[in-house]
């Protein structure tokens, strides 16, 4: 064999690499065959090359050696099996391309060539990271950690010296990528008998398989393992013992080595034989296997065994089969990875609750529970390390790349939580949403995700308070949920106001400059070069000017390009602020002398009413968001044509401001189940739903048998109708169940009870049993059930129980709800005890989802705008007809003429009544719905009529919530939020 090994190495060795940083010989991609010695191309591949070398070696083998064809047959069988398995995996997952990374410390590239050839034959991708031979432990570990976090890599092998295999190095390896089976986790599983759950050392397996394929019966044989250390020694002993062999271990310097060799039937050599150990110690007929670690690392140790023994299986036999078995382990790693990406029950560590009575404040409950670290939660639900961006300890953004990774994953069940017409206090839709997912996941062991809107700072400091749920069913930490979160609303405010500034600035400059001066400033000479920006080239194309050289435009083209000619009276884009400030509802801007007399009436809206918020909520990708931002219509020009953000040249800047806001925010419930908090449009003045992206990502993460529970704002007549007609059109998602939230309190109000006012104690009618008021008020519940049934989705009524509700009142509501057509009606107690109090609701939702949905839209988009408005007014609100103001009619005519007539409708209407009059409770009938104005959110993709006198900027009450909010300056804890 000595005569043959140098020949085999001759074409493969490369000159030593000079010192320097790690050399990545090949980035993740198909294994390359370039630079091989011995002509390894064509169909013969590595095995053909090896056969040629064996033939050249001639008679150098001993009589007891295995024929190369038998060895090659085993290797080819392993590689062919791996190739077939990989092909089957890729048939079902075409984008799946597993990558094996090999970290090598040294300049001898024999094993590198073997690995590359076998990987290519099997169809694997491979990357080599070559380090200098004298690389330190920390340098090796640094490379290991990089590979651990590289989601493209599914397996990692180390080709380093034996001395480099320290505990520190081995502990750095991720067991799930350890295809050489050297980590304690994989060895421990092997020892326990869980070989199917671990990676077994390819070298140890190669030794055993070569013996068995050679016809050696291992049962009862005495096996001596000489000079092996660590994981190889442990794996060899374990595998031989499983086959009934009596196994001994010895080092070369052991005094009893000679006697042990005399007794051994099989000797396995794990390191080079010292020169002072005579070959005569090995008895004739002993089967000898040489798997010297130094050889397998690409170096021939001195004193390698010769070929003087019958039954010798040489180093290259073991190394070649070991390399093939490593490929097999690699394919198994890829298969496991794919299986983990598919639907599986999460191994979620749920947080225990210890409910108190009486129930403390929301903030006290939130603070009493310690949330899991968000990166731990992310791993539990199947997110990869590079798919999250951690904000602090309890929040993280999730990258949209996840959707590409899970694109072949089946979606889970899609559940919408809506409500009856609420009191000003709210009826607990967020609380029900959180309670339901806590019940599903923490108590029924079903994957589930809650998708909630981010609350506006306006109500948080105004009347309503926060929106994290309440009691023992809330998102934590609630102060982080309610205050700033990760800054998405601030990003929207910045983008919105940049666009507003661009509008007025453009009008000012066009009013005060000639065409030529304006053009020269829009397309300036920079370093002697004048050129259009990308967005300016897009505007030229829109205008039909097919030129790219700024100096070639005619005077007419210059004027056409430089002037938007915005008609100030048509500006619909307002500035925004995330604070309730009634004095910004109407104002005059441009009064400073520097604005040269240009002033106009304007207003501020609440930030969540910005069209950019609606764009964020409805977009499905960064590209789509950019296009939607560019399409936003801000005004009309003097010819009646729409002026967009793209015309103003601000699209790219808006996208930059929104690039992080598009990523959903991951948080958790009190019981440690996952929540996405993303986007926060109001339901009365916008479409009132969390983001499409959050829902889509959650549906992939929960898997086919899981549930995503999302919430629509206010009553079913507002938030739910917009969810179906706007959000579902944009997303293409089909809901399975509607959960309709009701309270005895709200039903009593609809039955004729006294008015309910925030901050004022409830009258006795609401705190004492009153069956008649409840019965009379159930007309509103019945109407909302009917609205849901218009869309063909089964309804489960969730009665959010308060401590003052009586059993008779609860039973009556559930009975009347079922009579009205609800699939089921269930009392819920999550506020007082957490998810345990909504287990019955969770079971009802699961059963309803199994019934199937016959979802349909309420109207055809091709209907005229007026007819779509009328359909909603009559079918949903119960109006007799609609009445358009002259301004509304004019806007409808303009939007139709501009080509926007086929968009869905987003009604801006009070949430306190089915009608336009907040004091009309129950089910108002025979009313005329007045449409005072109509606006267009072209980027978001809807027309929104204003019903009656709707304000888009809330005001503060006499006693706002901020009176109770404070900060403990010693502990830095927030006080007074609710």
C-alpha positions, -999 to 999 in steps of 0.1 A, spaced: 0 0 0 29 23 6 37 20 -31 2 30 -41 -7 58 -17 19 84 -30 5 77 -65 -30 84 -53 -20 116 -36 3 128 -65 -24 145 -85 -43 158 -55 -17 177 -34 -15 214 -38 13 238 -28 11 251 7 -11 283 11 6 313 25 -5 325 60 -36 347 61 -74 346 67 -94 315 62 -97 305 26 -132 295 14 -123 273 -15 -159 272 -26 -190 291 -16 -222 272 -10 -230 258 -44 -227 226 -65 -194 208 -57 -169 217 -83 -148 191 -101 -122 216 -113 -85 210 -105 -87 173 -99 -58 151 -105 -61 118 -123 -89 130 -147 -119 127 -123 -144 141 -148 -172 123 -167 -195 96 -154 -168 75 -137 -162 102 -111 -141 94 -80 -147 57 -80 -135 54 -116 -104 73 -106 -98 51 -77 -102 19 -98 -75 33 -122 -52 39 -93 -58 5 -78 -50 -11 -112 -18 10 -113 -9 -2 -78 -8 -37 -94 1 -65 -70 10 -43 -40 -20 -56 -21 -16 -85 3 -36 -117 -3 -60 -110 25 -70 -75 12 -105 -69 -1 -107 -64 -38 -112 -27 -48 -144 -36 -67 -160 -48 -35 -149 -17 -16 -161 5 -45 -194 -14 -45 -201 -4 -9 -192 32 -15 -213 34 -47 -243 18 -29 -241 44 -1 -237 73 -26 -265 61 -48 -288 57 -19 -280 92 -7 -286 105 -42 -320 88 -45 -331 101 -11 -320 136 -20 -338 135 -53 -370 125 -36 -367 153 -11 -360 178 -39 -390 166 -59 -413 177 -31 -391 207 -22 -375 220 -54 -358 249 -36 -341 226 -11 -303 226 -17 -285 211 14 -249 224 20 -221 205 38 -195 228 53 -160 214 61 -136 233 82 -101 222 75 -69 232 93 -40 222 72 -27 223 36 -30 187 26 -62 185 5 -65 147 -1 -98 145 19 -110 177 4 -108 162 -30 -126 130 -18 -154 150 -2 -159 172 -33 -161 142 -56 -185 122 -35 -207 153 -28 -209 160 -65 -218 124 -73 -246 125 -46 -259 159 -58 -249 178 -26 -235 213 -23 -203 217 -4 -181 244 9 -146 242 23 -132 266 49 -94 262 49 -75 275 79 -38 276 84 -23 245 101 -14 265 132 -49 280 137 -57 286 173 -87 270 191 -105 304 191 -100 308 154 -115 273 147 -144 281 171 -151 314 154 -156 296 121 -178 269 137 -200 296 152 -204 313 118 -215 280 103 -238 272 132 -258 304 124 -257 300 86 -291 287 77 -279 276 42 -256 250 58 -272 217 71 -241 198 81 -206 207 94 -175 184 95 -141 192 111 -109 181 95 -85 192 121 -57 176 141 -66 153 169 -51 177 194 -75 204 182 -106 184 192 -109 200 226 -140 201 247 -144 238 239 -143 231 202 -167 202 204 -191 221 226 -192 249 200 -207 225 174 -244 224 170 -254 188 175 -280 190 147 -252 199 122 -226 175 136 -226 150 107 -194 134 121 -211 125 154 -184 140 176 -205 160 200 -215 148 235 -252 150 225 -248 127 195 -225 103 214 -249 102 243 -278 93 221 -257 65 205 -248 51 239 -285 52 250 -295 33 219 -311 62 201 -290 58 169 -320 69 148 -320 103 166 -283 110 163 -254 111 139 -230 82 142 -193 86 135 -188 78 98 -154 64 105 -167 40 131 -196 30 109 -171 25 80 -150 1 101 -180 -20 111 -196 -21 76 -163 -30 59 -159 -59 83 -195 -71 79 -194 -67 41 -161 -88 41 -180 -116 57 -167 -113 92 -192 -124 118 -187 -100 147 -207 -119 173 -183 -132 200 -153 -118 183 -126 -101 204 -120 -66 191 -90 -45 201 -91 -7 194 -56 6 195 -46 43 197 -81 57 192 -93 86 214 -124 105 223 -155 102 201 -140 77 177 -130 53 205 -165 56 221 -184 51 189 -163 21 179 -168 4 213 -205 11 212 -211 -3 177 -190 -34 183 -207 -42 215 -241 -38 198 -230 -66 175 -220 -89 203 -183 -83 201 -160 -82 232 -143 -49 230 -110 -38 245 -92 -5 242 -55 2 244 -30 28 237 3 21 219 23 25 251 1 2 272 24 -25 288 -1 -53 281 -4 -44 244 14 -75 231 -8 -99 250 -39 -81 240 -29 -82 203 -23 -120 207 -59 -124 219 -75 -101 194 -95 -115 164 -98 -80 150 -75 -50 156 -87 -15 148 -58 10 145 -69 46 154 -35 63 152 -1 57 135 19 28 148 51 39 165 83 25 150 92 6 182 61 -16 181 71 -47 160 46 -61 135 52 -96 148 30 -88 178 0 -91 155 -9 -128 151 -13 -142 115 -50 -143 104 -59 -112 126 -81 -88 107 -66 -54 109 -83 -21 100 -64 11 98 -84 43 104 -56 65 116 -71 99 124 -41 117 110 -47 100 77 -84 109 78 -74 145 84 -53 145 53 -19 136 67 -1 103 66 14 95 100 48 79 102 49 42 107 16 34 89 9 -2 88 21 -21 57 5 -49 39 21 -78 56 -11 -92 73 -39 -113 60 -72 -95 65 -57 -59 62 -83 -32 54 -62 -1 47 -66 35 56 -80 46 22 -107 19 23 -119 32 56 -115 69 47 -134 65 14 -163 47 29 -163 71 59 -165 101 35 -195 84 17 -212 77 51 -207 114 60 -226 123 28 -253 99 39 -254 116 73 -256 149 55 -286 139 35 -302 127 68 -295 161 83 -312 178 54 -342 155 57 -345 162 94 -343 199 87 -370 197 61 -392 178 85 -387 205 111 -398 231 86 -430 212 80 -460 211 104 -451 198 138 -463 204 173 -442 231 189 -421 221 219 -433 253 236 -425 259 272 -457 276 284 -456 299 314 -476 289 344 -503 313 358 -513 317 394 -545 337 392 -554 358 422 -588 369 435 -597 396 433 -580 401 400 -552 427 402 -547 455 377 -535 446 342 -501 462 349 -496 443 381 -505 410 364 -481 417 335 -453 427 358 -458 396 380 -450 373 350 -415 370 337 -416 365 299 -393 341 281 -364 356 262 -378 364 228 -350 345 210 -360 314 230 -397 318 220 -386 323 184 -367 290 184 -396 272 200 -419 281 171 -395 273 144 -379 306 135 -342 305 126 -316 326 142 -311 349 112 -349 354 108 -353 376 138 -340 410 149 -341 412 187 -353 445 203 -344 443 240 -353 410 258 -390 406 250 -395 419 214 -382 410 180 -389 417 144 -393 388 121 -378 390 86 -399 384 55 -374 358 42 -393 333 63 -421 333 38 -398 321 11 -384 294 33 -419 281 42 -436 288 9 -445 251 4 -458 248 40 -496 244 42 -514 272 60 -532 267 93 -568 276 102 -577 313 100 -599 327 127 -613 362 130 -624 377 163 -650 404 158 -677 418 181 -712 432 186 -716 470 186 -696 479 217 -700 503 246 -674 531 248 -656 508 273 -649 481 247 -661 445 251 -628 426 252 -620 414 217 -583 416 223 -588 398 256 -608 371 239 -582 368 212 -554 363 237 -575 340 259 -583 318 229 -547 313 218 -536 307 254 -563 280 256 -554 264 223 -517 262 229 -511 262 266 -540 239 275 -549 219 243 -514 216 229 -524 231 195 -501 254 177 -517 289 176 -507 325 170 -525 357 179 -522 386 155 -530 419 170 -528 456 160 -503 479 176 -522 504 198 -521 541 190 -506 564 217 -536 586 213 -561 564 231 -534 550 255 -531 585 270 -567 595 262 -598 575 273 -596 539 262 -562 530 276 -540 503 262 -549 474 239 -528 445 252 -559 425 264 -566 424 301 -566 404 333 -550 370 328 -553 372 290 -529 398 278 -497 404 259 -466 411 279 -448 432 288 -479 454 284 -461 487 289 -437 479 260 -467 467 239 -486 500 245 -457 525 244 -436 528 212 -431 490 207 -403 489 180 -411 524 165 -434 514 136 -459 542 142 -431 567 145 -418 555 111 -452 560 96 -454 595 111 -420 604 97 -428 590 62 -463 606 62 -450 640 71 -421 639 47 -446 634 19 -468 663 33 -437 686 33 -429 675 -2 -464 686 -14 -464 721 0 -427 726 -9 -433 716 -45 -462 741 -48 -441 769 -33 -411 763 -57 -433 760 -88 -451 792 -78 -418 812 -74 -396 799 -102 -395 798 -140 -395 765 -159 -358 767 -166 -348 776 -130 -370 748 -117 -356 723 -141 -320 733 -134 -326 727 -96 -345 694 -101 -317 681 -124 -286 699 -112 -251 698 -127 -229 677 -102 -191 676 -109 -197 686 -144 -223 659 -150 -261 663 -153 -283 632 -151 -317 621 -141 -323 600 -110 -341 567 -113 -374 580 -101 -371 610 -125 -365 585 -154 -397 568 -143 -416 601 -144 -403 608 -179 -415 574 -190 -449 580 -175 -451 613 -194 -442 596 -226 -408 613 -229 -384 587 -241 -351 605 -233 -324 600 -208 -301 630 -215 -313 660 -195 -298 684 -222 -320 670 -250 -355 679 -235 -374 706 -254 -389 736 -236 -423 720 -237 -409 687 -223 -390 706 -196 -422 724 -184 -442 691 -186 -415 673 -165 -408 701 -140 -443 712 -131 -469 691 -113 -493 720 -112 -510 707 -80 -544 723 -74 -542 732 -36 -579 728 -31 -577 691 -41 -549 681 -16 -561 652 5 -528 643 22 -527 655 58 -500 657 83 -503 632 112 -494 629 149 -499 600 173 -515 621 199 -551 630 205 -551 668 198 -584 684 189 -568 718 181 -550 703 151 -583 694 134 -582 726 114 -554 751 110 -536 774 85 -501 766 73 -476 788 55 -480 820 75 -442 827 79 -428 854 55 -404 829 41 -433 810 25 -439 841 3 -476 844 9 -484 808 1 -508 796 28 -537 772 29 -561 755 54 -549 721 65 -553 696 93 -536 669 113 -550 633 115 -541 607 141 -511 588 128 -529 554 126 -553 571 101 -525 577 76 -527 558 44 -492 546 50 -505 527 80 -531 511 57 -504 503 31 -483 486 58 -513 466 69 -522 454 34 -489 449 17 -474 414 12 -437 423 4 -412 450 4 -416 454 -34 -453 456 -31 -451 482 -4 -428 504 -25 -452 502 -54 -482 510 -31 -464 540 -16 -456 553 -50 -493 549 -61 -506 570 -32 -526 599 -46 -521 631 -27 -540 656 -49 -551 664 -84 -534 687 -108 -552 716 -125 -563 693 -153 -580 669 -128 -553 642 -131 -541 625 -100 -507 635 -85 -489 607 -67 -460 602 -43 -441 588 -73 -447 621 -92 -432 640 -62 -401 618 -64 -404 606 -27 -412 569 -31 -377 556 -24 -373 578 6 -407 566 20 -396 530 15 -364 536 33 -382 550 63 -406 520 63 -381 492 56 -380 480 92 -416 488 100 -427 462 74 -414 433 96 -439 420 121 -432 423 158 -430 391 179 -441 391 215 -459 367 238 -489 362 260 -490 357 298 -488 320 292 -458 322 268 -476 316 235 -466 337 205 -482 369 193 -475 391 163 -482 428 169 -482 446 136 -499 476 121 -527 495 138 -553 512 116 -585 523 134 -616 504 123 -639 535 123 -617 557 101 -596 531 84 -599 493 77 -591 483 113 -571 451 109 -536 439 117 -512 432 89 -516 407 61 -479 398 65 -482 389 101 -512 367 93 -494 350 64 -462 343 84 -482 330 114 -503 307 92 -470 291 79 -455 288 114 -485 271 130 -487 244 103 -517 228 87 -534 218 120 -526 250 138 -547 282 143 -541 319 136 -564 342 155 -566 377 143 -588 406 155 -609 431 136 -617 465 153 -650 474 168 -682 457 158 -687 431 130 -704 457 109 -672 477 107 -640 457 113 -653 423 102 -669 437 70 -636 454 61 -616 423 70 -636 403 45 -641 428 17 -607 446 19 -581 425 37 -591 391 23 -591 405 -12 -556 418 -7 -542 387 10 -561 360 -9 -566 342 25 -599 325 33 -612 326 69 -625 294 86 -643 308 116 -656 340 131 -656 344 168 -682 371 177 -675 387 211 -705 398 232 -709 410 268 -740 411 290 -731 448 297 -733 457 260 -764 437 254 -782 455 283 -772 488 267 -787 477 233 -818 465 252 -825 500 264 -802 504 294 -788 537 305 -759 553 286 -724 540 293 -697 566 296 -660 561 301 -648 572 335 -683 572 350 -695 543 373 -720 519 357 -756 522 367 -772 494 387 -789 480 356 -755 468 346 -744 454 379 -776 436 389 -795 408 371 -819 421 344 -831 393 321 -854 416 302 -827 441 292 -805 412 281 -832 396 260 -841 429 243 -805 437 236 -798 404 219 -813 418 187 -778 434 181 -761 401 186 -785 384 162 -779 411 136 -741 408 139 -744 370 135 -764 376 103 -738 399 90 -711 372 94 -734 347 77 -735 370 46 -699 360 40 -705 322 44 -683 318 75 -694 298 106 -699 319 138 -689 310 173 -702 335 199 -678 341 228 -696 356 258 -669 376 277 -681 370 313 -679 397 339 -681 390 377 -715 408 379 -731 385 352 -755 359 365 -759 323 354 -794 331 340 -781 360 319 -753 339 306 -775 310 297 -800 332 280 -774 349 257 -759 315 247 -794 301 239 -805 331 218 -772 331 200 -776 295 189 -812 302 178 -799 331 157 -776 307 137 -744 306 157 -725 273 154 -720 275 191 -720 300 220 -696 297 249 -691 317 281 -654 326 286 -635 333 318 -600 340 306 -599 375 322 -600 359 356 -581 326 351 -563 328 318 -564 303 290 -580 277 312 -611 298 312 -614 296 274 -608 259 268 -645 254 259 -642 283 234 -611 267 219 -628 234 214 -658 250 198 -636 270 174 -617 238 165 -650 220 158 -664 249 138 -632 251 117 -637 215 107 -671 223 92 -656 241 63 -661 277 51 -682 288 21 -666 322 21 -678 348 -4 -674 386 -9 -703 409 -3 -700 428 -36 -684 427 -70 -656 452 -75 -668 461 -109 -700 476 -95 -701 515 -95 -687 531 -63 -722 543 -54 -737 508 -57 -709 493 -35 -716 519 -8 -753 512 -10 -748 474 -8 -728 478 25 -753 504 39 -784 482 32 -770 446 37 -747 453 67 -760 484 85 -797 479 77 -801 513 61 -830 521 38 -808 539 14 -778 563 12 -777 601 6 -746 617 -11 -736 652 -4 -726 673 -35 -690 671 -25 -692 633 -21 -708 629 -55 -682 651 -71 -654 631 -55 -670 598 -67 -672 612 -103 -636 623 -101 -623 590 -88 -643 571 -114 -629 593 -142 -594 588 -129 -598 550 -131 -603 542 -95 -639 530 -96 -631 493 -92 -616 495 -57 -632 481 -26 -650 504 -1 -638 513 34 -666 531 53 -656 556 79 -685 554 103 -691 556 141 -685 523 159 -711 530 185 -741 522 164 -751 502 133 -763 536 120 -745 569 116 -759 582 149 -739 570 180 -770 571 203 -791 548 182 -786 514 199 -799 479 192 -808 475 155 -819 508 140 -841 505 109 -854 526 80 -826 552 83 -809 571 54 -771 568 56 -756 602 48 -722 602 29 -706 636 36 -674 631 18 -654 604 -2 -617 600 -2 -593 577 -19 -564 556 -6 -551 545 -39 -519 531 -25 -537 511 1 -562 501 -25 -597 514 -14 -621 542 -15 -633 555 18 -666 574 22 -671 594 54 -704 588 70 -719 618 88 -694 639 107 -665 616 113 -633 631 128 -599 617 119 -583 633 149 -596 623 183 -596 648 212 -588 645 248 -615 642 275 -618 663 306 -598 637 326 -575 618 303 -557 586 312 -524 605 315 -534 617 350 -528 582 363 -496 574 343 -463 579 360 -428 566 363 -410 554 394 -377 571 390 -359 547 413 -371 514 396 -379 530 362 -412 511 363 -442 526 346 -473 530 367 -510 537 358 -513 520 324 -543 499 318 
